[in-house]
Amino acid sequence: MGHMSEDRTKERVASTAWWPKWEQELSKYINTCKRFQKANRKHGKKYGLLQHIEEPKHPWETINMDWATGLVPGGKKKLQCLPDHS
């Protein structure tokens, strides 16, 4: 499930609601939202480097997705890997 940017979220709220200091309150909420912080590229982990993965507590709590391409000339073009870390 995706997550909107802070600007996009503010646009949607502004089109349907208003209350005093709504922009400041919404910014505070967004900046303390763990889900937003993970989805936000400015705060997310960098791609391409090995990253530590916390040990999951439940099956399927943590999965990764990766692609391998150019494996066999003239053969299958892509391989998608989805390892479960439980």
Distance bins in CASP14 RR format, pairs under 12 A and 6 or more apart:
PFRMAT RR
TARGET T0000
AUTHOR 0000-0000-0000
RMODE 2
METHOD distances of the structure
MODEL  1
1 35 0 0 0 0 1 0 0 0 0 0 0
1 38 0 0 0 0 0 1 0 0 0 0 0
1 39 0 0 0 0 1 0 0 0 0 0 0
2 8 0 0 0 0 0 1 0 0 0 0 0
2 35 0 0 0 0 1 0 0 0 0 0 0
2 36 0 0 0 0 0 1 0 0 0 0 0
2 38 0 0 0 0 0 1 0 0 0 0 0
2 39 1 0 0 1 0 0 0 0 0 0 0
2 40 0 0 0 0 0 1 0 0 0 0 0
3 9 0 0 0 0 1 0 0 0 0 0 0
3 30 0 0 0 0 1 0 0 0 0 0 0
3 33 0 0 0 0 1 0 0 0 0 0 0
3 34 0 0 0 0 0 1 0 0 0 0 0
3 35 1 0 0 1 0 0 0 0 0 0 0
3 36 1 0 1 0 0 0 0 0 0 0 0
3 37 0 0 0 0 1 0 0 0 0 0 0
3 38 0 0 0 0 1 0 0 0 0 0 0
3 39 1 1 0 0 0 0 0 0 0 0 0
3 40 1 0 0 1 0 0 0 0 0 0 0
3 41 0 0 0 0 0 1 0 0 0 0 0
3 43 0 0 0 0 0 1 0 0 0 0 0
3 44 0 0 0 0 0 1 0 0 0 0 0
4 10 0 0 0 0 1 0 0 0 0 0 0
4 11 0 0 0 0 1 0 0 0 0 0 0
4 12 1 0 0 1 0 0 0 0 0 0 0
4 13 0 0 0 0 0 1 0 0 0 0 0
4 26 0 0 0 0 0 1 0 0 0 0 0
4 30 0 0 0 0 1 0 0 0 0 0 0
4 33 0 0 0 0 0 1 0 0 0 0 0
4 35 0 0 0 0 0 1 0 0 0 0 0
4 36 0 0 0 0 1 0 0 0 0 0 0
4 39 0 0 0 0 1 0 0 0 0 0 0
4 40 0 0 0 0 0 1 0 0 0 0 0
5 11 0 0 0 0 1 0 0 0 0 0 0
5 12 0 0 0 0 0 1 0 0 0 0 0
5 30 0 0 0 0 1 0 0 0 0 0 0
5 36 0 0 0 0 1 0 0 0 0 0 0
5 39 0 0 0 0 1 0 0 0 0 0 0
5 40 1 0 0 1 0 0 0 0 0 0 0
5 41 0 0 0 0 1 0 0 0 0 0 0
5 42 0 0 0 0 1 0 0 0 0 0 0
5 43 0 0 0 0 0 1 0 0 0 0 0
6 12 0 0 0 0 0 1 0 0 0 0 0
6 13 0 0 0 0 0 1 0 0 0 0 0
6 23 0 0 0 0 0 1 0 0 0 0 0
6 26 0 0 0 0 1 0 0 0 0 0 0
6 27 1 0 0 1 0 0 0 0 0 0 0
6 28 0 0 0 0 0 1 0 0 0 0 0
6 29 0 0 0 0 1 0 0 0 0 0 0
6 30 1 0 1 0 0 0 0 0 0 0 0
6 31 0 0 0 0 1 0 0 0 0 0 0
6 33 0 0 0 0 1 0 0 0 0 0 0
6 36 1 0 0 1 0 0 0 0 0 0 0
6 37 0 0 0 0 0 1 0 0 0 0 0
6 39 0 0 0 0 0 1 0 0 0 0 0
6 40 1 0 0 1 0 0 0 0 0 0 0
6 41 0 0 0 0 0 1 0 0 0 0 0
6 42 0 0 0 0 1 0 0 0 0 0 0
6 43 0 0 0 0 0 1 0 0 0 0 0
7 13 0 0 0 0 0 1 0 0 0 0 0
7 14 0 0 0 0 0 1 0 0 0 0 0
7 23 0 0 0 0 0 1 0 0 0 0 0
7 26 0 0 0 0 0 1 0 0 0 0 0
7 27 0 0 0 0 0 1 0 0 0 0 0
7 30 0 0 0 0 0 1 0 0 0 0 0
7 40 0 0 0 0 0 1 0 0 0 0 0
8 14 0 0 0 0 0 1 0 0 0 0 0
8 15 0 0 0 0 0 1 0 0 0 0 0
8 26 0 0 0 0 0 1 0 0 0 0 0
8 30 0 0 0 0 0 1 0 0 0 0 0
8 36 0 0 0 0 0 1 0 0 0 0 0
8 39 0 0 0 0 0 1 0 0 0 0 0
8 40 0 0 0 0 0 1 0 0 0 0 0
9 15 0 0 0 0 0 1 0 0 0 0 0
9 16 0 0 0 0 0 1 0 0 0 0 0
9 17 0 0 0 0 0 1 0 0 0 0 0
9 22 0 0 0 0 0 1 0 0 0 0 0
9 23 0 0 0 0 0 1 0 0 0 0 0
9 26 1 0 0 1 0 0 0 0 0 0 0
9 27 0 0 0 0 1 0 0 0 0 0 0
9 29 0 0 0 0 1 0 0 0 0 0 0
9 30 1 0 0 1 0 0 0 0 0 0 0
9 31 0 0 0 0 0 1 0 0 0 0 0
9 33 0 0 0 0 1 0 0 0 0 0 0
9 36 0 0 0 0 1 0 0 0 0 0 0
9 39 0 0 0 0 0 1 0 0 0 0 0
9 40 0 0 0 0 0 1 0 0 0 0 0
10 16 0 0 0 0 0 1 0 0 0 0 0
10 17 0 0 0 0 0 1 0 0 0 0 0
10 18 0 0 0 0 0 1 0 0 0 0 0
10 22 0 0 0 0 1 0 0 0 0 0 0
10 23 1 0 0 1 0 0 0 0 0 0 0
10 24 0 0 0 0 0 1 0 0 0 0 0
10 25 0 0 0 0 0 1 0 0 0 0 0
10 26 1 0 0 1 0 0 0 0 0 0 0
10 27 0 0 0 0 1 0 0 0 0 0 0
10 29 0 0 0 0 0 1 0 0 0 0 0
10 30 0 0 0 0 1 0 0 0 0 0 0
11 17 0 0 0 0 0 1 0 0 0 0 0
11 23 0 0 0 0 0 1 0 0 0 0 0
11 26 0 0 0 0 0 1 0 0 0 0 0
12 26 0 0 0 0 0 1 0 0 0 0 0
13 19 0 0 0 0 1 0 0 0 0 0 0
13 22 1 0 0 1 0 0 0 0 0 0 0
13 23 0 0 0 0 1 0 0 0 0 0 0
13 25 0 0 0 0 1 0 0 0 0 0 0
13 26 1 0 0 1 0 0 0 0 0 0 0
13 27 0 0 0 0 0 1 0 0 0 0 0
13 29 0 0 0 0 0 1 0 0 0 0 0
13 30 0 0 0 0 0 1 0 0 0 0 0
14 22 0 0 0 0 1 0 0 0 0 0 0
14 23 0 0 0 0 1 0 0 0 0 0 0
14 26 0 0 0 0 1 0 0 0 0 0 0
16 22 0 0 0 0 0 1 0 0 0 0 0
17 23 0 0 0 0 0 1 0 0 0 0 0
17 25 0 0 0 0 0 1 0 0 0 0 0
17 26 0 0 0 0 1 0 0 0 0 0 0
18 25 0 0 0 0 0 1 0 0 0 0 0
18 26 0 0 0 0 0 1 0 0 0 0 0
19 25 1 0 0 1 0 0 0 0 0 0 0
19 26 0 0 0 0 1 0 0 0 0 0 0
21 27 0 0 0 0 1 0 0 0 0 0 0
21 28 0 0 0 0 1 0 0 0 0 0 0
21 29 0 0 0 0 0 1 0 0 0 0 0
22 28 0 0 0 0 0 1 0 0 0 0 0
22 29 0 0 0 0 0 1 0 0 0 0 0
23 29 0 0 0 0 0 1 0 0 0 0 0
23 30 0 0 0 0 0 1 0 0 0 0 0
24 30 0 0 0 0 0 1 0 0 0 0 0
24 31 0 0 0 0 0 1 0 0 0 0 0
25 31 0 0 0 0 0 1 0 0 0 0 0
25 32 0 0 0 0 0 1 0 0 0 0 0
26 32 0 0 0 0 0 1 0 0 0 0 0
26 33 0 0 0 0 0 1 0 0 0 0 0
26 36 0 0 0 0 0 1 0 0 0 0 0
27 33 0 0 0 0 0 1 0 0 0 0 0
27 36 0 0 0 0 0 1 0 0 0 0 0
28 36 0 0 0 0 0 1 0 0 0 0 0
29 35 0 0 0 0 0 1 0 0 0 0 0
29 36 0 0 0 0 1 0 0 0 0 0 0
29 37 0 0 0 0 0 1 0 0 0 0 0
30 36 1 0 1 0 0 0 0 0 0 0 0
30 37 0 0 0 0 1 0 0 0 0 0 0
30 39 0 0 0 0 0 1 0 0 0 0 0
30 40 0 0 0 0 1 0 0 0 0 0 0
30 42 0 0 0 0 0 1 0 0 0 0 0
30 43 0 0 0 0 0 1 0 0 0 0 0
31 37 1 0 0 1 0 0 0 0 0 0 0
31 40 0 0 0 0 1 0 0 0 0 0 0
31 42 0 0 0 0 0 1 0 0 0 0 0
31 43 0 0 0 0 1 0 0 0 0 0 0
32 43 0 0 0 0 0 1 0 0 0 0 0
33 39 0 0 0 0 1 0 0 0 0 0 0
33 40 0 0 0 0 1 0 0 0 0 0 0
33 43 0 0 0 0 0 1 0 0 0 0 0
34 40 0 0 0 0 0 1 0 0 0 0 0
34 43 0 0 0 0 0 1 0 0 0 0 0
34 44 0 0 0 0 0 1 0 0 0 0 0
35 43 0 0 0 0 0 1 0 0 0 0 0
35 44 0 0 0 0 0 1 0 0 0 0 0
36 42 0 0 0 0 0 1 0 0 0 0 0
36 43 0 0 0 0 1 0 0 0 0 0 0
36 44 0 0 0 0 0 1 0 0 0 0 0
37 43 1 0 1 0 0 0 0 0 0 0 0
37 44 1 0 0 1 0 0 0 0 0 0 0
37 45 0 0 0 0 0 1 0 0 0 0 0
38 44 1 0 0 1 0 0 0 0 0 0 0
38 45 0 0 0 0 1 0 0 0 0 0 0
39 45 0 0 0 0 0 1 0 0 0 0 0
41 47 0 0 0 0 1 0 0 0 0 0 0
44 51 0 0 0 0 1 0 0 0 0 0 0
45 51 1 0 1 0 0 0 0 0 0 0 0
45 52 0 0 0 0 1 0 0 0 0 0 0
45 53 0 0 0 0 0 1 0 0 0 0 0
45 54 0 0 0 0 0 1 0 0 0 0 0
45 64 0 0 0 0 0 1 0 0 0 0 0
47 64 0 0 0 0 0 1 0 0 0 0 0
47 65 0 0 0 0 0 1 0 0 0 0 0
47 66 0 0 0 0 0 1 0 0 0 0 0
48 64 0 0 0 0 0 1 0 0 0 0 0
48 66 0 0 0 0 1 0 0 0 0 0 0
50 64 0 0 0 0 0 1 0 0 0 0 0
50 66 0 0 0 0 0 1 0 0 0 0 0
51 62 0 0 0 0 0 1 0 0 0 0 0
51 64 0 0 0 0 1 0 0 0 0 0 0
52 62 0 0 0 0 0 1 0 0 0 0 0
52 85 0 0 0 0 0 1 0 0 0 0 0
53 61 0 0 0 0 0 1 0 0 0 0 0
53 62 1 0 0 1 0 0 0 0 0 0 0
53 63 0 0 0 0 0 1 0 0 0 0 0
53 64 1 0 0 1 0 0 0 0 0 0 0
53 83 0 0 0 0 1 0 0 0 0 0 0
53 84 0 0 0 0 0 1 0 0 0 0 0
53 85 1 0 1 0 0 0 0 0 0 0 0
53 86 0 0 0 0 0 1 0 0 0 0 0
54 61 0 0 0 0 1 0 0 0 0 0 0
54 62 1 0 0 1 0 0 0 0 0 0 0
54 85 0 0 0 0 1 0 0 0 0 0 0
54 86 0 0 0 0 0 1 0 0 0 0 0
55 61 0 0 0 0 1 0 0 0 0 0 0
55 62 0 0 0 0 1 0 0 0 0 0 0
55 85 1 0 0 1 0 0 0 0 0 0 0
55 86 0 0 0 0 1 0 0 0 0 0 0
56 62 1 0 1 0 0 0 0 0 0 0 0
56 63 0 0 0 0 1 0 0 0 0 0 0
56 64 0 0 0 0 0 1 0 0 0 0 0
56 83 0 0 0 0 0 1 0 0 0 0 0
56 84 0 0 0 0 1 0 0 0 0 0 0
56 85 1 0 1 0 0 0 0 0 0 0 0
56 86 1 0 1 0 0 0 0 0 0 0 0
57 85 0 0 0 0 0 1 0 0 0 0 0
57 86 0 0 0 0 1 0 0 0 0 0 0
58 84 0 0 0 0 0 1 0 0 0 0 0
58 85 0 0 0 0 0 1 0 0 0 0 0
58 86 1 0 0 1 0 0 0 0 0 0 0
59 84 1 0 0 1 0 0 0 0 0 0 0
59 85 0 0 0 0 1 0 0 0 0 0 0
59 86 1 0 1 0 0 0 0 0 0 0 0
60 82 0 0 0 0 0 1 0 0 0 0 0
60 83 0 0 0 0 0 1 0 0 0 0 0
60 84 1 0 1 0 0 0 0 0 0 0 0
60 85 0 0 0 0 1 0 0 0 0 0 0
60 86 1 0 0 1 0 0 0 0 0 0 0
61 84 0 0 0 0 1 0 0 0 0 0 0
61 85 1 0 0 1 0 0 0 0 0 0 0
61 86 1 0 0 1 0 0 0 0 0 0 0
62 82 0 0 0 0 0 1 0 0 0 0 0
62 83 0 0 0 0 1 0 0 0 0 0 0
62 84 1 0 0 1 0 0 0 0 0 0 0
62 85 1 0 1 0 0 0 0 0 0 0 0
62 86 1 0 0 1 0 0 0 0 0 0 0
63 80 0 0 0 0 0 1 0 0 0 0 0
63 81 0 0 0 0 0 1 0 0 0 0 0
63 82 1 0 1 0 0 0 0 0 0 0 0
63 83 1 0 0 1 0 0 0 0 0 0 0
63 84 1 0 1 0 0 0 0 0 0 0 0
63 85 1 0 0 1 0 0 0 0 0 0 0
63 86 0 0 0 0 1 0 0 0 0 0 0
64 80 0 0 0 0 0 1 0 0 0 0 0
64 81 1 0 0 1 0 0 0 0 0 0 0
64 82 1 0 0 1 0 0 0 0 0 0 0
64 83 1 0 1 0 0 0 0 0 0 0 0
64 84 0 0 0 0 1 0 0 0 0 0 0
64 85 1 0 0 1 0 0 0 0 0 0 0
65 79 0 0 0 0 0 1 0 0 0 0 0
65 80 1 0 0 1 0 0 0 0 0 0 0
65 81 1 0 0 1 0 0 0 0 0 0 0
65 82 1 0 1 0 0 0 0 0 0 0 0
65 83 0 0 0 0 1 0 0 0 0 0 0
65 84 0 0 0 0 0 1 0 0 0 0 0
65 85 0 0 0 0 0 1 0 0 0 0 0
66 78 0 0 0 0 0 1 0 0 0 0 0
66 79 0 0 0 0 1 0 0 0 0 0 0
66 80 1 0 0 1 0 0 0 0 0 0 0
66 81 1 0 1 0 0 0 0 0 0 0 0
66 82 0 0 0 0 1 0 0 0 0 0 0
66 83 0 0 0 0 1 0 0 0 0 0 0
67 76 0 0 0 0 0 1 0 0 0 0 0
67 77 0 0 0 0 0 1 0 0 0 0 0
67 78 1 0 1 0 0 0 0 0 0 0 0
67 79 1 0 0 1 0 0 0 0 0 0 0
67 80 1 0 1 0 0 0 0 0 0 0 0
67 81 1 0 0 1 0 0 0 0 0 0 0
67 82 0 0 0 0 0 1 0 0 0 0 0
68 76 0 0 0 0 1 0 0 0 0 0 0
68 77 0 0 0 0 0 1 0 0 0 0 0
68 78 1 0 0 1 0 0 0 0 0 0 0
68 79 1 0 1 0 0 0 0 0 0 0 0
68 80 0 0 0 0 1 0 0 0 0 0 0
68 81 1 0 0 1 0 0 0 0 0 0 0
69 75 0 0 0 0 0 1 0 0 0 0 0
69 76 0 0 0 0 1 0 0 0 0 0 0
69 77 1 0 0 1 0 0 0 0 0 0 0
69 78 1 0 1 0 0 0 0 0 0 0 0
69 79 1 0 0 1 0 0 0 0 0 0 0
69 80 0 0 0 0 0 1 0 0 0 0 0
69 81 0 0 0 0 0 1 0 0 0 0 0
70 76 0 0 0 0 1 0 0 0 0 0 0
70 77 1 0 0 1 0 0 0 0 0 0 0
70 78 1 0 0 1 0 0 0 0 0 0 0
70 79 0 0 0 0 1 0 0 0 0 0 0
71 77 0 0 0 0 1 0 0 0 0 0 0
71 78 0 0 0 0 1 0 0 0 0 0 0
71 79 1 0 0 1 0 0 0 0 0 0 0
71 80 0 0 0 0 0 1 0 0 0 0 0
71 81 0 0 0 0 0 1 0 0 0 0 0
72 78 0 0 0 0 0 1 0 0 0 0 0
72 79 0 0 0 0 1 0 0 0 0 0 0
END
